Amino acid sequence: MKVVVNVRLKSGVLDPQGKAVEHALASLGFDSINSVRIGKQIVLDVKEADENDIKKDIEKMCEELLANTVIEDYEIVL
Amino acid sequence: MKVVVNVRLKSGVLDPQGKAVEHALASLGFDSINSVRIGKQIVLDVKEADENDIKKDIEKMCEELLANTVIEDYEIVL
């Protein structure tokens, strides 16, 4: 089954990539944008198992590898 | 209002970042993963306007800047 993990910078953490895209969009003439933040979307193909077990496993993966929890938040979408 | 754009590599396009994470998870002992693909999640804060206008605008941004449509697909979540 597919599990999606969205990893985003915590609010307050500077996002230079987002800022660059924000300025690029403005210079292309798109003036309706207030701000841009860029995160990662990780799509995992996981072997079928109990949903709660999978969720626990994915949480562990996020804490250990997928997200830097000092500056990033993650959201697991089963 | 917030608009989320998910940008993913098309299936069939090699994803070295995903492969690296796949191997890293395996070497950490997570053996329930079949494959990993990594994309971008772009969160735009857009000035309030008609939803259809916003969608059209965002589509144009995706085609022009946010996604490389040769190798990437995008999905707009209003």
Backbone of each chain as nested JSON, in Angstrom:
{
  "chains": [
    {"id": "A", "residues": [
      {"number": 1, "name": "MET", "atoms": {"N": [0.826, -1.205, 0.0], "CA": [0.0, 0.0, 0.0], "C": [0.862, 1.257, 0.0]}},
      {"number": 2, "name": "LYS", "atoms": {"N": [0.26, 2.337, -0.487], "CA": [0.996, 3.6, -0.566], "C": [0.78, 4.416, 0.704]}},
      {"number": 3, "name": "VAL", "atoms": {"N": [1.857, 4.934, 1.242], "CA": [1.762, 5.849, 2.375], "C": [2.498, 7.123, 1.991]}},
      {"number": 4, "name": "VAL", "atoms": {"N": [1.866, 8.267, 2.235], "CA": [2.497, 9.539, 1.892], "C": [2.945, 10.238, 3.165]}},
      {"number": 5, "name": "VAL", "atoms": {"N": [4.18, 10.704, 3.171], "CA": [4.69, 11.48, 4.298], "C": [5.042, 12.876, 3.785]}},
      {"number": 6, "name": "ASN", "atoms": {"N": [4.385, 13.876, 4.344], "CA": [4.699, 15.256, 3.986], "C": [5.627, 15.852, 5.031]}},
      {"number": 7, "name": "VAL", "atoms": {"N": [6.774, 16.322, 4.593], "CA": [7.75, 16.914, 5.51], "C": [7.871, 18.399, 5.2]}},
      {"number": 8, "name": "ARG", "atoms": {"N": [7.563, 19.233, 6.183], "CA": [7.597, 20.687, 5.965], "C": [8.484, 21.35, 6.992]}},
      {"number": 9, "name": "LEU", "atoms": {"N": [9.127, 22.432, 6.603], "CA": [9.876, 23.228, 7.561], "C": [8.899, 23.812, 8.58]}},
      {"number": 10, "name": "LYS", "atoms": {"N": [9.315, 23.839, 9.854], "CA": [8.472, 24.464, 10.867], "C": [8.311, 25.943, 10.546]}},
      {"number": 11, "name": "SER", "atoms": {"N": [7.17, 26.505, 10.938], "CA": [6.986, 27.933, 10.687], "C": [8.007, 28.684, 11.528]}},
      {"number": 12, "name": "GLY", "atoms": {"N": [8.591, 29.702, 10.943], "CA": [9.637, 30.442, 11.647], "C": [11.019, 30.064, 11.152]}},
      {"number": 13, "name": "VAL", "atoms": {"N": [11.132, 28.877, 10.563], "CA": [12.422, 28.466, 10.004], "C": [12.553, 29.051, 8.594]}},
      {"number": 14, "name": "LEU", "atoms": {"N": [13.666, 29.715, 8.326], "CA": [13.867, 30.354, 7.018], "C": [13.884, 29.306, 5.918]}},
      {"number": 15, "name": "ASP", "atoms": {"N": [13.191, 29.613, 4.811], "CA": [13.103, 28.685, 3.691], "C": [13.64, 29.376, 2.433]}},
      {"number": 16, "name": "PRO", "atoms": {"N": [14.946, 29.29, 2.197], "CA": [15.554, 30.018, 1.072], "C": [15.016, 29.546, -0.281]}},
      {"number": 17, "name": "GLN", "atoms": {"N": [14.732, 28.23, -0.394], "CA": [14.212, 27.706, -1.646], "C": [12.834, 28.328, -1.936]}},
      {"number": 18, "name": "GLY", "atoms": {"N": [12.004, 28.4, -0.91], "CA": [10.685, 29.016, -1.051], "C": [10.794, 30.483, -1.436]}},
      {"number": 19, "name": "LYS", "atoms": {"N": [11.724, 31.182, -0.79], "CA": [11.923, 32.609, -1.082], "C": [12.343, 32.803, -2.537]}},
      {"number": 20, "name": "ALA", "atoms": {"N": [13.235, 31.922, -3.007], "CA": [13.716, 32.029, -4.392], "C": [12.559, 31.844, -5.364]}},
      {"number": 21, "name": "VAL", "atoms": {"N": [11.702, 30.849, -5.094], "CA": [10.551, 30.605, -5.972], "C": [9.586, 31.785, -5.907]}},
      {"number": 22, "name": "GLU", "atoms": {"N": [9.4, 32.333, -4.704], "CA": [8.53, 33.503, -4.515], "C": [8.995, 34.662, -5.41]}},
      {"number": 23, "name": "HIS", "atoms": {"N": [10.286, 34.93, -5.384], "CA": [10.82, 36.029, -6.195], "C": [10.741, 35.711, -7.68]}},
      {"number": 24, "name": "ALA", "atoms": {"N": [10.995, 34.446, -8.032], "CA": [10.932, 34.048, -9.444], "C": [9.517, 34.215, -9.975]}},
      {"number": 25, "name": "LEU", "atoms": {"N": [8.523, 33.811, -9.17], "CA": [7.125, 33.955, -9.595], "C": [6.776, 35.437, -9.771]}},
      {"number": 26, "name": "ALA", "atoms": {"N": [7.237, 36.256, -8.83], "CA": [6.953, 37.695, -8.921], "C": [7.58, 38.267, -10.191]}},
      {"number": 27, "name": "SER", "atoms": {"N": [8.798, 37.851, -10.495], "CA": [9.465, 38.414, -11.673], "C": [8.872, 37.87, -12.964]}},
      {"number": 28, "name": "LEU", "atoms": {"N": [8.131, 36.767, -12.895], "CA": [7.409, 36.259, -14.068], "C": [6.043, 36.934, -14.21]}},
      {"number": 29, "name": "GLY", "atoms": {"N": [5.705, 37.821, -13.272], "CA": [4.461, 38.584, -13.401], "C": [3.304, 38.039, -12.58]}},
      {"number": 30, "name": "PHE", "atoms": {"N": [3.539, 36.973, -11.801], "CA": [2.467, 36.462, -10.943], "C": [2.456, 37.275, -9.653]}},
      {"number": 31, "name": "ASP", "atoms": {"N": [1.464, 38.174, -9.539], "CA": [1.479, 39.079, -8.392], "C": [0.454, 38.708, -7.323]}},
      {"number": 32, "name": "SER", "atoms": {"N": [-0.124, 37.506, -7.424], "CA": [-1.157, 37.119, -6.45], "C": [-0.59, 36.281, -5.311]}},
      {"number": 33, "name": "ILE", "atoms": {"N": [0.723, 36.113, -5.289], "CA": [1.351, 35.234, -4.298], "C": [1.84, 36.029, -3.09]}},
      {"number": 34, "name": "ASN", "atoms": {"N": [1.414, 35.632, -1.907], "CA": [1.942, 36.254, -0.696], "C": [3.244, 35.607, -0.257]}},
      {"number": 35, "name": "SER", "atoms": {"N": [3.264, 34.27, -0.216], "CA": [4.496, 33.602, 0.181], "C": [4.506, 32.16, -0.317]}},
      {"number": 36, "name": "VAL", "atoms": {"N": [5.695, 31.578, -0.332], "CA": [5.874, 30.205, -0.81], "C": [6.745, 29.451, 0.188]}},
      {"number": 37, "name": "ARG", "atoms": {"N": [6.321, 28.238, 0.539], "CA": [7.151, 27.357, 1.368], "C": [7.28, 26.041, 0.625]}},
      {"number": 38, "name": "ILE", "atoms": {"N": [8.459, 25.458, 0.658], "CA": [8.666, 24.216, -0.08], "C": [9.087, 23.097, 0.856]}},
      {"number": 39, "name": "GLY", "atoms": {"N": [8.356, 21.995, 0.775], "CA": [8.675, 20.83, 1.588], "C": [8.87, 19.608, 0.717]}},
      {"number": 40, "name": "LYS", "atoms": {"N": [8.976, 18.47, 1.369], "CA": [9.154, 17.215, 0.64], "C": [7.895, 16.374, 0.749]}},
      {"number": 41, "name": "GLN", "atoms": {"N": [7.604, 15.647, -0.303], "CA": [6.527, 14.659, -0.225], "C": [7.133, 13.295, -0.522]}},
      {"number": 42, "name": "ILE", "atoms": {"N": [7.147, 12.453, 0.483], "CA": [7.771, 11.138, 0.349], "C": [6.661, 10.095, 0.191]}},
      {"number": 43, "name": "VAL", "atoms": {"N": [6.701, 9.349, -0.905], "CA": [5.69, 8.322, -1.152], "C": [6.335, 6.952, -0.944]}},
      {"number": 44, "name": "LEU", "atoms": {"N": [5.859, 6.237, 0.083], "CA": [6.427, 4.932, 0.413], "C": [5.483, 3.845, -0.054]}},
      {"number": 45, "name": "ASP", "atoms": {"N": [6.025, 2.851, -0.714], "CA": [5.23, 1.667, -1.047], "C": [5.55, 0.621, 0.023]}},
      {"number": 46, "name": "VAL", "atoms": {"N": [4.566, 0.362, 0.89], "CA": [4.787, -0.47, 2.074], "C": [4.075, -1.807, 1.91]}},
      {"number": 47, "name": "LYS", "atoms": {"N": [4.71, -2.85, 2.411], "CA": [4.059, -4.173, 2.377], "C": [2.787, -4.146, 3.21]}},
      {"number": 48, "name": "GLU", "atoms": {"N": [1.735, -4.804, 2.717], "CA": [0.44, -4.836, 3.416], "C": [0.612, -5.337, 4.85]}},
      {"number": 49, "name": "ALA", "atoms": {"N": [-0.006, -4.657, 5.786], "CA": [0.018, -5.089, 7.184], "C": [-1.053, -4.309, 7.924]}},
      {"number": 50, "name": "ASP", "atoms": {"N": [-1.134, -4.514, 9.219], "CA": [-2.1, -3.78, 10.02], "C": [-1.796, -2.283, 9.965]}},
      {"number": 51, "name": "GLU", "atoms": {"N": [-2.843, -1.457, 9.774], "CA": [-2.637, -0.008, 9.604], "C": [-1.911, 0.631, 10.779]}},
      {"number": 52, "name": "ASN", "atoms": {"N": [-2.261, 0.176, 12.005], "CA": [-1.613, 0.766, 13.177], "C": [-0.132, 0.432, 13.232]}},
      {"number": 53, "name": "ASP", "atoms": {"N": [0.214, -0.827, 12.857], "CA": [1.623, -1.224, 12.827], "C": [2.379, -0.383, 11.808]}},
      {"number": 54, "name": "ILE", "atoms": {"N": [1.761, -0.222, 10.624], "CA": [2.416, 0.568, 9.578], "C": [2.649, 1.987, 10.07]}},
      {"number": 55, "name": "LYS", "atoms": {"N": [1.608, 2.572, 10.687], "CA": [1.724, 3.954, 11.143], "C": [2.86, 4.102, 12.157]}},
      {"number": 56, "name": "LYS", "atoms": {"N": [2.947, 3.136, 13.075], "CA": [4.01, 3.184, 14.088], "C": [5.387, 3.094, 13.433]}},
      {"number": 57, "name": "ASP", "atoms": {"N": [5.479, 2.176, 12.452], "CA": [6.738, 1.989, 11.723], "C": [7.154, 3.275, 11.003]}},
      {"number": 58, "name": "ILE", "atoms": {"N": [6.186, 3.881, 10.314], "CA": [6.482, 5.091, 9.536], "C": [6.889, 6.234, 10.47]}},
      {"number": 59, "name": "GLU", "atoms": {"N": [6.219, 6.306, 11.63], "CA": [6.577, 7.344, 12.597], "C": [8.033, 7.203, 13.023]}},
      {"number": 60, "name": "LYS", "atoms": {"N": [8.445, 5.937, 13.231], "CA": [9.833, 5.671, 13.63], "C": [10.796, 6.092, 12.504]}},
      {"number": 61, "name": "MET", "atoms": {"N": [10.397, 5.766, 11.269], "CA": [11.241, 6.155, 10.122], "C": [11.387, 7.669, 10.041]}},
      {"number": 62, "name": "CYS", "atoms": {"N": [10.281, 8.374, 10.308], "CA": [10.322, 9.84, 10.256], "C": [11.276, 10.39, 11.311]}},
      {"number": 63, "name": "GLU", "atoms": {"N": [11.162, 9.842, 12.532], "CA": [12.002, 10.334, 13.62], "C": [13.477, 10.027, 13.369]}},
      {"number": 64, "name": "GLU", "atoms": {"N": [13.737, 8.86, 12.765], "CA": [15.13, 8.415, 12.606], "C": [15.795, 8.928, 11.335]}},
      {"number": 65, "name": "LEU", "atoms": {"N": [14.996, 9.082, 10.265], "CA": [15.635, 9.381, 8.972], "C": [14.915, 10.42, 8.113]}},
      {"number": 66, "name": "LEU", "atoms": {"N": [13.589, 10.283, 7.974], "CA": [12.904, 11.057, 6.934], "C": [12.807, 12.547, 7.238]}},
      {"number": 67, "name": "ALA", "atoms": {"N": [12.676, 12.888, 8.51], "CA": [12.537, 14.302, 8.86], "C": [13.602, 14.703, 9.873]}},
      {"number": 68, "name": "ASN", "atoms": {"N": [14.005, 15.94, 9.803], "CA": [14.866, 16.504, 10.835], "C": [13.942, 17.238, 11.804]}},
      {"number": 69, "name": "THR", "atoms": {"N": [13.6, 16.567, 12.903], "CA": [12.518, 17.085, 13.753], "C": [12.896, 18.357, 14.507]}},
      {"number": 70, "name": "VAL", "atoms": {"N": [14.147, 18.759, 14.42], "CA": [14.526, 20.039, 15.028], "C": [13.912, 21.191, 14.225]}},
      {"number": 71, "name": "ILE", "atoms": {"N": [13.937, 21.06, 12.908], "CA": [13.443, 22.162, 12.067], "C": [12.249, 21.766, 11.196]}},
      {"number": 72, "name": "GLU", "atoms": {"N": [11.887, 20.484, 11.19], "CA": [10.817, 20.06, 10.294], "C": [9.677, 19.358, 11.034]}},
      {"number": 73, "name": "ASP", "atoms": {"N": [8.464, 19.539, 10.525], "CA": [7.292, 18.777, 10.977], "C": [6.963, 17.741, 9.923]}},
      {"number": 74, "name": "TYR", "atoms": {"N": [6.38, 16.625, 10.345], "CA": [5.935, 15.66, 9.349], "C": [4.485, 15.271, 9.594]}},
      {"number": 75, "name": "GLU", "atoms": {"N": [3.847, 14.824, 8.53], "CA": [2.436, 14.438, 8.558], "C": [2.341, 13.144, 7.765]}},
      {"number": 76, "name": "ILE", "atoms": {"N": [1.729, 12.13, 8.377], "CA": [1.619, 10.826, 7.712], "C": [0.208, 10.66, 7.172]}},
      {"number": 77, "name": "VAL", "atoms": {"N": [0.091, 10.399, 5.877], "CA": [-1.225, 10.215, 5.257], "C": [-1.335, 8.768, 4.778]}},
      {"number": 78, "name": "LEU", "atoms": {"N": [-2.149, 7.981, 5.481], "CA": [-2.302, 6.554, 5.12], "C": [-3.332, 6.381, 4.01]}}
    ]},
    {"id": "B", "residues": [
      {"number": 1, "name": "MET", "atoms": {"N": [-5.354, 32.609, 0.821], "CA": [-5.664, 31.199, 1.04], "C": [-4.485, 30.314, 0.661]}},
      {"number": 2, "name": "LYS", "atoms": {"N": [-4.459, 29.132, 1.265], "CA": [-3.335, 28.215, 1.022], "C": [-3.668, 27.297, -0.159]}},
      {"number": 3, "name": "VAL", "atoms": {"N": [-2.733, 27.164, -1.045], "CA": [-2.871, 26.199, -2.135], "C": [-1.651, 25.291, -2.104]}},
      {"number": 4, "name": "VAL", "atoms": {"N": [-1.884, 23.981, -2.188], "CA": [-0.77, 23.033, -2.151], "C": [-0.554, 22.458, -3.549]}},
      {"number": 5, "name": "VAL", "atoms": {"N": [0.689, 22.464, -3.993], "CA": [1.028, 21.842, -5.279], "C": [1.996, 20.696, -5.005]}},
      {"number": 6, "name": "ASN", "atoms": {"N": [1.596, 19.49, -5.367], "CA": [2.481, 18.334, -5.22], "C": [3.149, 18.042, -6.553]}},
      {"number": 7, "name": "VAL", "atoms": {"N": [4.462, 18.026, -6.552], "CA": [5.213, 17.757, -7.778], "C": [5.945, 16.435, -7.611]}},
      {"number": 8, "name": "ARG", "atoms": {"N": [5.645, 15.484, -8.497], "CA": [6.262, 14.148, -8.39], "C": [6.926, 13.779, -9.695]}},
      {"number": 9, "name": "LEU", "atoms": {"N": [7.988, 13.018, -9.626], "CA": [8.601, 12.472, -10.833], "C": [7.62, 11.524, -11.507]}},
      {"number": 10, "name": "LYS", "atoms": {"N": [7.555, 11.561, -12.827], "CA": [6.701, 10.615, -13.539], "C": [7.181, 9.195, -13.268]}},
      {"number": 11, "name": "SER", "atoms": {"N": [6.244, 8.242, -13.287], "CA": [6.669, 6.857, -13.086], "C": [7.552, 6.463, -14.262]}},
      {"number": 12, "name": "GLY", "atoms": {"N": [8.607, 5.766, -13.983], "CA": [9.552, 5.401, -15.031], "C": [10.796, 6.27, -15.008]}},
      {"number": 13, "name": "VAL", "atoms": {"N": [10.672, 7.461, -14.422], "CA": [11.848, 8.331, -14.301], "C": [12.634, 7.913, -13.056]}},
      {"number": 14, "name": "LEU", "atoms": {"N": [13.929, 7.716, -13.218], "CA": [14.765, 7.27, -12.099], "C": [14.788, 8.319, -10.99]}},
      {"number": 15, "name": "ASP", "atoms": {"N": [14.659, 7.865, -9.759], "CA": [14.639, 8.77, -8.609], "C": [15.772, 8.396, -7.65]}},
      {"number": 16, "name": "PRO", "atoms": {"N": [16.96, 8.945, -7.872], "CA": [18.127, 8.555, -7.061], "C": [17.947, 8.888, -5.581]}},
      {"number": 17, "name": "GLN", "atoms": {"N": [17.266, 10.017, -5.298], "CA": [17.047, 10.409, -3.898], "C": [16.152, 9.361, -3.211]}},
      {"number": 18, "name": "GLY", "atoms": {"N": [15.111, 8.937, -3.912], "CA": [14.23, 7.909, -3.379], "C": [14.979, 6.602, -3.143]}},
      {"number": 19, "name": "LYS", "atoms": {"N": [15.809, 6.228, -4.105], "CA": [16.594, 4.988, -3.988], "C": [17.51, 5.053, -2.767]}},
      {"number": 20, "name": "ALA", "atoms": {"N": [18.138, 6.212, -2.566], "CA": [19.058, 6.374, -1.433], "C": [18.313, 6.19, -0.115]}},
      {"number": 21, "name": "VAL", "atoms": {"N": [17.122, 6.792, -0.025], "CA": [16.328, 6.676, 1.199], "C": [15.879, 5.224, 1.396]}},
      {"number": 22, "name": "GLU", "atoms": {"N": [15.508, 4.586, 0.288], "CA": [15.094, 3.168, 0.325], "C": [16.203, 2.311, 0.942]}},
      {"number": 23, "name": "HIS", "atoms": {"N": [17.425, 2.51, 0.458], "CA": [18.547, 1.727, 0.974], "C": [18.872, 2.09, 2.415]}},
      {"number": 24, "name": "ALA", "atoms": {"N": [18.768, 3.374, 2.739], "CA": [19.054, 3.806, 4.106], "C": [18.049, 3.186, 5.074]}},
      {"number": 25, "name": "LEU", "atoms": {"N": [16.766, 3.168, 4.677], "CA": [15.742, 2.56, 5.548], "C": [16.01, 1.073, 5.733]}},
      {"number": 26, "name": "ALA", "atoms": {"N": [16.392, 0.402, 4.633], "CA": [16.688, -1.031, 4.722], "C": [17.853, -1.266, 5.678]}},
      {"number": 27, "name": "SER", "atoms": {"N": [18.883, -0.407, 5.576], "CA": [20.053, -0.645, 6.423], "C": [19.774, -0.262, 7.873]}},
      {"number": 28, "name": "LEU", "atoms": {"N": [18.706, 0.512, 8.116], "CA": [18.292, 0.804, 9.494], "C": [17.397, -0.305, 10.05]}},
      {"number": 29, "name": "GLY", "atoms": {"N": [17.087, -1.296, 9.216], "CA": [16.318, -2.437, 9.703], "C": [14.839, -2.401, 9.362]}},
      {"number": 30, "name": "PHE", "atoms": {"N": [14.404, -1.382, 8.622], "CA": [12.995, -1.336, 8.209], "C": [12.847, -2.178, 6.944]}},
      {"number": 31, "name": "ASP", "atoms": {"N": [12.251, -3.369, 7.11], "CA": [12.205, -4.284, 5.963], "C": [10.818, -4.37, 5.33]}},
      {"number": 32, "name": "SER", "atoms": {"N": [9.927, -3.446, 5.701], "CA": [8.555, -3.491, 5.175], "C": [8.367, -2.58, 3.957]}},
      {"number": 33, "name": "ILE", "atoms": {"N": [9.454, -1.973, 3.492], "CA": [9.35, -0.993, 2.411], "C": [9.664, -1.637, 1.059]}},
      {"number": 34, "name": "ASN", "atoms": {"N": [8.754, -1.494, 0.104], "CA": [9.037, -1.958, -1.248], "C": [9.795, -0.911, -2.061]}},
      {"number": 35, "name": "SER", "atoms": {"N": [9.317, 0.326, -2.013], "CA": [10.024, 1.373, -2.759], "C": [9.686, 2.744, -2.187]}},
      {"number": 36, "name": "VAL", "atoms": {"N": [10.531, 3.705, -2.525], "CA": [10.357, 5.077, -2.046], "C": [10.512, 6.027, -3.228]}},
      {"number": 37, "name": "ARG", "atoms": {"N": [9.62, 6.995, -3.341], "CA": [9.751, 8.057, -4.338], "C": [9.646, 9.387, -3.601]}},
      {"number": 38, "name": "ILE", "atoms": {"N": [10.465, 10.334, -3.987], "CA": [10.449, 11.614, -3.284], "C": [10.113, 12.752, -4.234]}},
      {"number": 39, "name": "GLY", "atoms": {"N": [9.114, 13.519, -3.845], "CA": [8.718, 14.672, -4.646], "C": [8.743, 15.936, -3.809]}},
      {"number": 40, "name": "LYS", "atoms": {"N": [8.22, 17.006, -4.389], "CA": [8.171, 18.281, -3.676], "C": [6.736, 18.622, -3.32]}},
      {"number": 41, "name": "GLN", "atoms": {"N": [6.589, 19.268, -2.178], "CA": [5.284, 19.804, -1.83], "C": [5.439, 21.309, -1.664]}},
      {"number": 42, "name": "ILE", "atoms": {"N": [4.8, 22.041, -2.571], "CA": [4.923, 23.499, -2.573], "C": [3.643, 24.096, -1.992]}},
      {"number": 43, "name": "VAL", "atoms": {"N": [3.783, 24.865, -0.927], "CA": [2.617, 25.49, -0.291], "C": [2.632, 26.974, -0.612]}},
      {"number": 44, "name": "LEU", "atoms": {"N": [1.627, 27.408, -1.377], "CA": [1.548, 28.804, -1.804], "C": [0.486, 29.517, -0.987]}},
      {"number": 45, "name": "ASP", "atoms": {"N": [0.825, 30.682, -0.482], "CA": [-0.17, 31.527, 0.168], "C": [-0.613, 32.541, -0.876]}},
      {"number": 46, "name": "VAL", "atoms": {"N": [-1.867, 32.39, -1.34], "CA": [-2.348, 33.17, -2.479], "C": [-3.381, 34.183, -2.018]}},
      {"number": 47, "name": "LYS", "atoms": {"N": [-3.381, 35.353, -2.642], "CA": [-4.397, 36.369, -2.307], "C": [-5.78, 35.838, -2.652]}},
      {"number": 48, "name": "GLU", "atoms": {"N": [-6.751, 36.096, -1.799], "CA": [-8.132, 35.627, -2.008], "C": [-8.65, 36.076, -3.377]}},
      {"number": 49, "name": "ALA", "atoms": {"N": [-9.264, 35.155, -4.096], "CA": [-9.872, 35.478, -5.386], "C": [-10.778, 34.322, -5.768]}},
      {"number": 50, "name": "ASP", "atoms": {"N": [-11.353, 34.402, -6.941], "CA": [-12.213, 33.321, -7.423], "C": [-11.398, 32.032, -7.575]}},
      {"number": 51, "name": "GLU", "atoms": {"N": [-11.952, 30.921, -7.095], "CA": [-11.201, 29.648, -7.099], "C": [-10.732, 29.239, -8.488]}},
      {"number": 52, "name": "ASN", "atoms": {"N": [-11.605, 29.447, -9.484], "CA": [-11.23, 29.068, -10.847], "C": [-10.063, 29.897, -11.373]}},
      {"number": 53, "name": "ASP", "atoms": {"N": [-10.096, 31.197, -11.054], "CA": [-9.001, 32.078, -11.476], "C": [-7.695, 31.623, -10.833]}},
      {"number": 54, "name": "ILE", "atoms": {"N": [-7.783, 31.329, -9.523], "CA": [-6.585, 30.89, -8.804], "C": [-6.043, 29.61, -9.431]}},
      {"number": 55, "name": "LYS", "atoms": {"N": [-6.937, 28.662, -9.707], "CA": [-6.507, 27.381, -10.26], "C": [-5.796, 27.582, -11.606]}},
      {"number": 56, "name": "LYS", "atoms": {"N": [-6.381, 28.447, -12.436], "CA": [-5.781, 28.723, -13.746], "C": [-4.389, 29.334, -13.582]}},
      {"number": 57, "name": "ASP", "atoms": {"N": [-4.304, 30.279, -12.655], "CA": [-3.033, 30.951, -12.366], "C": [-1.975, 29.943, -11.914]}},
      {"number": 58, "name": "ILE", "atoms": {"N": [-2.364, 29.067, -10.972], "CA": [-1.419, 28.098, -10.418], "C": [-0.974, 27.112, -11.498]}},
      {"number": 59, "name": "GLU", "atoms": {"N": [-1.918, 26.73, -12.367], "CA": [-1.559, 25.832, -13.466], "C": [-0.477, 26.456, -14.343]}},
      {"number": 60, "name": "LYS", "atoms": {"N": [-0.661, 27.759, -14.601], "CA": [0.319, 28.47, -15.424], "C": [1.691, 28.494, -14.717]}},
      {"number": 61, "name": "MET", "atoms": {"N": [1.652, 28.727, -13.404], "CA": [2.909, 28.738, -12.623], "C": [3.6, 27.386, -12.707]}},
      {"number": 62, "name": "CYS", "atoms": {"N": [2.802, 26.316, -12.617], "CA": [3.371, 24.967, -12.677], "C": [4.038, 24.733, -14.022]}},
      {"number": 63, "name": "GLU", "atoms": {"N": [3.335, 25.114, -15.087], "CA": [3.872, 24.88, -16.43], "C": [5.141, 25.698, -16.655]}},
      {"number": 64, "name": "GLU", "atoms": {"N": [5.151, 26.923, -16.097], "CA": [6.266, 27.824, -16.394], "C": [7.449, 27.663, -15.452]}},
      {"number": 65, "name": "LEU", "atoms": {"N": [7.176, 27.307, -14.199], "CA": [8.274, 27.349, -13.227], "C": [8.306, 26.196, -12.232]}},
      {"number": 66, "name": "LEU", "atoms": {"N": [7.139, 25.854, -11.66], "CA": [7.165, 24.965, -10.489], "C": [7.505, 23.523, -10.826]}},
      {"number": 67, "name": "ALA", "atoms": {"N": [7.076, 23.059, -12.007], "CA": [7.345, 21.671, -12.369], "C": [8.081, 21.608, -13.7]}},
      {"number": 68, "name": "ASN", "atoms": {"N": [8.885, 20.603, -13.858], "CA": [9.499, 20.314, -15.152], "C": [8.629, 19.235, -15.788]}},
      {"number": 69, "name": "THR", "atoms": {"N": [7.714, 19.677, -16.658], "CA": [6.666, 18.76, -17.133], "C": [7.189, 17.657, -18.041]}},
      {"number": 70, "name": "VAL", "atoms": {"N": [8.454, 17.727, -18.411], "CA": [9.037, 16.627, -19.184], "C": [9.183, 15.384, -18.299]}},
      {"number": 71, "name": "ILE", "atoms": {"N": [9.589, 15.604, -17.065], "CA": [9.837, 14.457, -16.178], "C": [8.949, 14.446, -14.936]}},
      {"number": 72, "name": "GLU", "atoms": {"N": [8.18, 15.531, -14.734], "CA": [7.391, 15.603, -13.499], "C": [5.896, 15.81, -13.767]}},
      {"number": 73, "name": "ASP", "atoms": {"N": [5.072, 15.235, -12.894], "CA": [3.632, 15.507, -12.885], "C": [3.335, 16.429, -11.71]}},
      {"number": 74, "name": "TYR", "atoms": {"N": [2.276, 17.232, -11.845], "CA": [1.886, 18.048, -10.699], "C": [0.402, 17.884, -10.427]}},
      {"number": 75, "name": "GLU", "atoms": {"N": [0.061, 18.154, -9.177], "CA": [-1.328, 18.013, -8.717], "C": [-1.591, 19.243, -7.853]}},
      {"number": 76, "name": "ILE", "atoms": {"N": [-2.697, 19.938, -8.163], "CA": [-3.031, 21.155, -7.419], "C": [-4.143, 20.843, -6.431]}},
      {"number": 77, "name": "VAL", "atoms": {"N": [-3.907, 21.136, -5.146], "CA": [-4.909, 20.874, -4.11], "C": [-5.364, 22.21, -3.532]}},
      {"number": 78, "name": "LEU", "atoms": {"N": [-6.597, 22.604, -3.884], "CA": [-7.102, 23.909, -3.419], "C": [-7.71, 23.79, -2.024]}}
    ]}
  ]
}
